[in-house]
Amino acid sequence: MAGVAARVSAASHAEEIVSGELAAAPEIRAIVEAMMGARRSIIERIKVLEARVRAAAKQNAMARLFMTAPGVGAVIALSVASTSPPRMMIDAHRTGHGQ
């Protein structure tokens, strides 16, 4: 969960700057606070979209199968599952590509 830790530390660092160094510059402080609010909103929207992608992947049998491979997450699994006909996956071993 390094991404979460990075987001928390970046946000807390920005808040320290706003309350400390920018205290004497109210016009810049207002801009930075607005940008931090937009950032929080974007992070929340990303969380919602990630949950929807994971739910969609769980509903797709081929995507679930792809996600058993190391390093394959819901986005990649759904991308491949939606563009690859199942027959192509079955026949790959006959052509030597599945080995």
N, C-alpha and C positions, 0 to 999 in steps of 0.2 A: 504494500500500500504506500509506496514511496510518493506516488502522485498526490495522495491526500495530504501527507506530511508537507510536501512542497507547497501545496495550495495554502495550507494553514500558516506556514511560516512566511510565505510571501504576503498574505493578507495582514498578518500581525506586524510585519516589518513596515508595510505601507501605512498602517494605522499609527505606528510609532512616528513615522516621518510627518504625517499629517498633524498629529498632536504636538510634535516637537518643533521641527525645523520650519514647518509651514504656518505655525501659529501667527507669525507676523505678516503673512501674505494671505488675507482672507479670500481674495479672488482666485488664487491658485488652489487654495484649500477647497473651495467649493467645486472647482473642476475635478480635482483628484477624488473628492468624496463621491461625485456623480459617476466617475469612471469606476470606482470600487463597487458602487451599487450595481452598475451594469455588469461588472465582472461576476458578482454574486448571482445575479439573475441568469447569466449565461451558464454558470456552473450548475445551477439547479435544473435548467432545461436539458443540459447534457446528461445529468443523472436520470431524468425521466426518459430520454431517448434511449440511453443505454439499457434501461430496464425493459423497454419495449422491444429492443433488438434481442435481448436474452430470451424474453418470453416467446418471440417469434421463432427463434432457433430451437427452443425446446419443443415447439409444436411440429417441427419439420424433421422427419425421420432421417433424411439424408444429412441434414445439417448436424443433427446429434451424432451421427456416425463420424463425420469429419472432425467434430470437436474432440473425439477421443484421441486424435493425433496430437502429439506435443506441439505447443505453440499455435494451434489453430483455435481461434476464439469465435465468438458468435458472428461477427461481421464477415470474416473470411469464409466461414462455413456456409452462411446464408448466400454469400456471393457466388460461391462455387456451386452450391446446390441449386440455385436458381438459373444458372447458365449451362449446366451440364446435364444432358439427358441421362437417366439412370442406365440405359443400355450401354452407353459409351463406357461407363465405369465397370460394368460387368465384362465387357469384351476386351478391356485393356490387357488382361493377362495373356490373351491369345496372340496379341501382336508383339509381345515382349516389353511393352511399356509399363506393365504392372510389376515388373521384376526388379 
